[in-house]
Amino acid sequence: MKEKYPLFEKYYKLLDWILDKCEKFPKNVRFTISSKISNISLDILDYLIEAIYTKDKLKNLKRINILFEKLRIFIRITHDRKYLSHKQYEYVSKEINVCGKMVGGWIKSCEE
């Protein structure tokens, strides 16, 4: 699967990074924003696997697109609240955008 779906590999590494950071958020936000970010991130992985293995790729890819937008917003909140440093925020934002562009390209190819 690796060779055929570079998005999966890229996102898998990003997911590992996100989950690691969420575990280190302050205790008082672990059941709120940390859980929300973890759940959205894992949902993206679920829909990505479904997109790879089902015929109805477009529906799953559009769902992933929406989830990436939600993830961007929640990540921004963590940066604003100083749970992520500026450097960490720049890294994760860039990686989410790259993955988002990959999803967008995949959506375009499915629509053609």
C-alpha positions in Angstrom: 0.0 0.0 0.0 2.9 2.4 0.7 4.0 2.8 -2.9 0.6 3.3 -4.2 -0.7 5.8 -1.6 1.9 8.3 -0.6 -0.8 10.3 1.2 -1.3 7.4 3.6 2.4 7.3 4.5 2.7 11.1 4.9 -0.5 11.3 7.0 0.5 8.3 9.1 3.7 10.1 10.1 1.8 13.3 10.8 -0.8 11.5 12.9 2.0 10.0 15.0 3.4 13.5 15.6 -0.1 14.9 16.4 -1.0 12.1 18.9 2.4 12.6 20.6 1.8 16.3 21.1 -1.8 15.8 22.3 -0.5 13.5 25.0 1.7 16.3 26.3 -1.0 19.0 26.5 -1.8 20.2 30.0 -4.0 17.8 32.0 -6.9 20.2 32.2 -7.4 20.1 28.4 -6.7 16.4 27.8 -10.4 15.6 27.8 -11.5 18.6 25.7 -9.3 19.9 22.9 -6.7 17.2 23.1 -9.4 14.5 22.7 -11.1 16.4 19.9 -7.9 16.8 17.9 -7.0 13.1 18.5 -10.5 12.0 17.4 -10.5 14.1 14.3 -7.0 12.9 13.4 -8.0 9.3 13.8 -11.2 9.8 11.9 -9.1 11.2 9.0 -7.1 7.9 9.0 -10.4 5.9 9.1 -11.8 7.7 6.0 -8.4 7.5 4.3 -8.3 3.7 4.6 -11.9 3.6 3.4 -11.0 5.8 0.4 -8.2 3.4 -0.4 -10.3 0.2 -0.2 -13.7 1.2 -1.4 -15.2 2.1 -4.8 -16.9 5.3 -3.5 -13.6 7.2 -3.0 -15.1 10.6 -3.6 -17.5 10.6 -0.6 -14.7 9.6 1.7 -12.2 12.1 0.3 -14.7 15.0 0.6 -15.2 13.9 4.3 -11.4 14.0 4.8 -11.3 17.5 3.3 -13.9 18.7 5.9 -12.0 17.0 8.7 -8.7 18.6 7.7 -10.4 22.0 7.9 -11.7 21.2 11.4 -8.2 19.9 12.4 -6.6 23.2 11.1 -9.0 25.2 13.4 -8.4 23.1 16.5 -4.6 23.2 15.9 -4.8 27.0 15.6 -6.6 27.1 19.0 -3.9 25.1 20.6 -1.3 27.5 19.2 -3.3 30.5 20.4 -3.5 29.0 23.9 0.3 28.2 23.8 0.0 24.4 23.9 2.0 24.4 20.7 5.1 26.5 20.1 5.2 28.7 17.0 7.7 26.3 15.4 5.4 23.3 16.1 2.4 25.2 14.7 4.3 26.1 11.5 5.3 22.4 11.1 1.9 20.9 11.6 0.1 23.6 9.6 2.5 23.0 6.7 2.1 19.2 6.9 -1.7 19.4 7.1 -1.7 21.7 4.0 0.4 19.3 2.0 -1.9 16.4 2.9 -4.9 18.6 2.1 -3.5 19.4 -1.3 -2.9 15.7 -1.9 -6.5 15.0 -1.0 -7.6 17.8 -3.3 -5.6 16.3 -6.2 -7.1 12.9 -5.5 -10.6 14.4 -5.5 -9.9 16.1 -8.9 -8.8 12.8 -10.4 -11.9 11.0 -9.1 -14.2 13.7 -10.6 -12.7 13.4 -14.0 
